């Protein structure tokens, strides 16, 4: 009998539902919330309201697209955290109701663990393009920048993390200074392709071990703009592409430097990248070049699996189901939940 996992993701501003059957993706529906764009960031109250409106139609669409029925679902997996508490509450509450109505177990999933295990989503039964254990995962998103040694599907060790801003935050905050639309990361990525990173020098943080810091880089970027605007009010407009190229190149260099240090220290040459920033073309290219230079096997997810999506929650639920790791009806969402 097939193991059909319904996954629900509602940690931030995207409502998503997916169905995975025996590890193979059957559907993955994502409802975006464009309402936050005019505010330059996610407004928690508006996000939770939108989740309430979207959750039922999104789940319904995911089940229908999978070719299954609600009665075929074996278990429901949901994001328990980390994330916005109000948003998480919507997904958690729906999972509880679905679990009770269908008399099936529910599985609480760590959002960050989901990003890592997105690499194990199969497109077909014969799909075998998954990382081998152990592997290093560079997890980079709007709220997290981590280096993780993945020993098994549910055995992960965080060996490095940001001590302040994450890589995604640095992209978004610097983009806001340049009056670029939100979210800033994809816009910076597109503009960087038309700029020359060598024209602008930004300071790089020097942090011990495998930890990251992007607060100083952000400050360096802000001071650079402030100093040049004094002499030229049109500096940002005239140099936007160069600024984006320099910002992206510096962030990628910082990420790759720590990754290389971990590879040298551990000897692990199986490398994966995950999280929203893993969609960045500069980072993806740097990883591919790194793989060729150091003969490392690089795993880069499809763009759809870099963003917040329920497929990664469902696949994590699949492996937790196999281990019998279920949640009780008194489970509560967690705004903070470390791996």
N, C-alpha and C positions, 0 to 999 in steps of 0.2 A: 504493500500500500504506500502511495506517495506521501511525502511530508510536504504539505503546502503551507507555507508561512506567509501570513499577511503582515507587512511591515508598515509602520506609521511613523513619520518624521515631522515634528512640529517644534523644533528647538529654537528657531529664530523667526524669519519672515516668510518662509516657504512651507506651504502645506503639501505633503507628499504621501502617497500610498503606493505600495508595490506588492506583487505576489511572486514568490519564488517557490518552485516545485522541485524538490530533490536537488537544490543548488542551482537550478537553471531559471533564469529570469523569464517571467511570463508577462509582466507588465510593470511599468514604473511611471506614475503620473505625478506631475509637479505643477502646483498652482502658485505662480509668483505674485508678489504684492508690490505693485508699482507705486502705491500710495506714498511710500517712504522717500521716493526720489526728491520731492520738493523740499524735504526737510534735511537732506544731506546725511541721512542716517536712519536706522530703524527706530521707530517710536513704539515702545513695548505695548502700550495700551491698544494702539491701532493694530498691531500685529496679532494680539490675542483675539481681538474682535473678528479680524479677517479669518483666522483659523476656525473660529466657530461657524462662520458662514461657509467655509470651504471643505471642512472635514468630511461631511456626509457625501456630497457629490464626488469628491476626489476618491474616496474609498470605493464608492459604487462604480466609478469608471474603471478603477484598477481591477476590481474583481471581474467586471464584464469583459475587459480587454484580455484578461488571462484565459478566458474560455471556461472558467470554473464558476461555481456558485458559492454563496456564503456558507452553505452547508458542507462544502468540500474543504474548507479551511481547517488545518490541523491545529494551529496555534497562532496567536496574534502577538507580534513583537512591536515594541514602541520605544521611542527615545525617552529615557527617564532623565537624562541630563548629560553634560552640562548645557545650559542655555537660559533663555528668558523664562522666568518662572510661570508667568501667565500663559505663554505659548505652550510650554511643556504640559501645563495642567489640562489644556484642551485635548492633546493627544493621549495623555494618561487616562483621562476620564472616559474618552471614547473607547480605548482599549479595554478598560474595566467593564464597560457596558456590553461590548461585543463578546468578551469572554464569558460573561454571565449568560447572555442570551443564547450563545451557541454551545455552552458547557464545554469550553476548550481552555487549555492553559494559556497564560499570558507570560511574556518574557520581557524583562526590562533590559534595555541596551544602552551602553555608554556610547554617546555620539562620536567620540574620538576613536573608540575601538571600531565603530562602524566604518569610519573613513579608511582605516588600515585594511579592514577585511573586504572593502570594495574590490580589491584585487582578486578575490575568490568568486566573484559573481560570474557564472558561466553563461555564455550566449547560446550554447547548445550542449547536448549531452557529451559530445566529443571534444569540447573546449578544454584544453589542458594547459593554457598559458597562464599559470599561476606561479607565484614565487615559491621557491623551495626554502625550507627552514634549516638553519636560522637565517633571517634576512634583516637588513637595516631599513627602516622606513623613515623618511623625512616627511613629517606631517606639518604642513604649513597652511594656515588659514587666516581669517580675519581676527581670530582671538587666540590662536595657538601657533607656536613654532616649536616643534619637538623633534628630537632624534630618539627613535625607539628601536630596541633590539627585539624582534619578534621571534620567539622560540617555538610557538605553536599558535593555533587559531585563537586560543583564549589565554595565552601566556605571553605577556608583553612587559618589557622593562624600559621605562623612560630613563635615558641616561643623560639627556640634555634638554633644556627648555628655555624659553625666553624669560628674562628676569624683569621685563617691563613690557614695552609694546611688542606685538607680534608683527610678522612681515606684512600681513594683510592690512593691519592698522597703519603701518608706515605708508603703504601705497595710498590708502584712502585719505589719510590726513594730509599728506603732501598734495594729493590731487585736489583736495578742497581749497588749499592755499592758491592753487592755480585756477580756481573757479571751474574745475572740470565736473561733469555730472557724477552723481552717486549711482552705483558703487564705482570708486575711482580706479580700482585695479585693472579691469579690462580696458578702460580708456587709456590709461598710462601705457599698457602693453601695446595697443594699436599705434599710439603716437610715437612710441620708442622706435618702432620700425623705420621711421622717417628721420630719426635724429642721429647725432654723432656723440656718443658717450664720452669720447676723449676730450671734448671741448670744456667739460665741467668736472672739477674734482671735488668729491665729497669725502668727508672723513669716515673711516671705518672703525667700529667699536673693537676694543681688545678685551675680551672677556675670557676668564679662565675656563679650563675643561671643555665641555661640549655645549655650554650654555650660550644663549643668544641675547642680544640687546639691540633694539632698533630705535630707542628713544634719542640717543645721541646723533644718529644718522638723520633722524627727522629734524632735530634742532639745527644740525649743520645745513640741511636743505633750506630751512626757514631763514637762517642768517644769510645764506648765499643770496636768496631772493631779495631780502630786505636791503642788503648792501648795494645791489645792482639797481634796484628800483629808485634809489636816491638820485641816481644819475640819469636813469632812463625809465620813464613811466610805462613805456610799452615793452619793457624787457621780457615779461612773461609771454606776451603775445608773440613777440619776435623769436623767442627761444624755447617755446613750449615743447617742441619735439626733442630738442637737445636735453632739456631738463628731465624729460621723461626717460630718455635713453640713459642718462647718467644715474638717475634714481634706480631704475630697473637693474642696470649692470652692477651697481654697488650692492643692492640687496641680494642679487643672485650670487655675487662673489662671497659675501658673508655666509650665506647658506652653504655654499659648496666647500668653503674652507673648513668649516666644522665637520661636514660630512666626510671630507677626505681624512681629517684627523681620526675620526672614529673608524674608518675603513682600515687605516694603517695600524691602529692600536688593536683591532680585533681580528683582522685578517678576513673579515666577512666581505665577500665581493658580490653578494646578491642584494640589490638595492631597489627599493620601491619609493615612490613619492605619492603623497595623498593630500587631500584637502583642497580648498578653493584656489589657493595660490598655485597649486600644481597644474592649473590650466594656463599659467603664464608661459608664453612661447619662449621667452629668454631662458627661463629655468629648465624647460623641457629640452631645449637645444643644448644647454650646458651639461645636462645629465647624459644625453646621448654621446656628446663629445668625451665626457668623462669615462663612459663605458668603453669607448673605443681606445682611449689612451691607456687605461689601466686594466683592460680586459675584464671589466665587471659586467654582470648581467643586470640590465636596467629594466624596470617595470614601470611604465607610465600609463595611468588609467585613461579611458575614454573621457572626453570632456563632460559628458552627462553624469559620470560618476565622480567628478571632482567637486561638484556643487553639493549642497545638502539635498539628499534624496533618500527615499524610503527603501530603495533596493539594498543599500548598504546596511540598513537596519534589519531588513528581512534576512540577508545572508548571515549576519551575526546571530540573529534569532535561530537560524537553521543549526548552527554549530552549538549554540547553547541548548537547543532542544535535544540534540544528540547526547549531550552531557546530563540532561535532566535538570537543568538550571532554570527553574520557573519562579515567577514572582507571585506574591499573595495579593489579595484584594485590598489590603491596607497599605500597599506601597505608595509612596509620595514622590513627586518630582524633585530633582536636585538641581539648583542653579549652578552649583559647583560640584564636580565629580571627577576626580583625577583617575587616570588609568592605574 
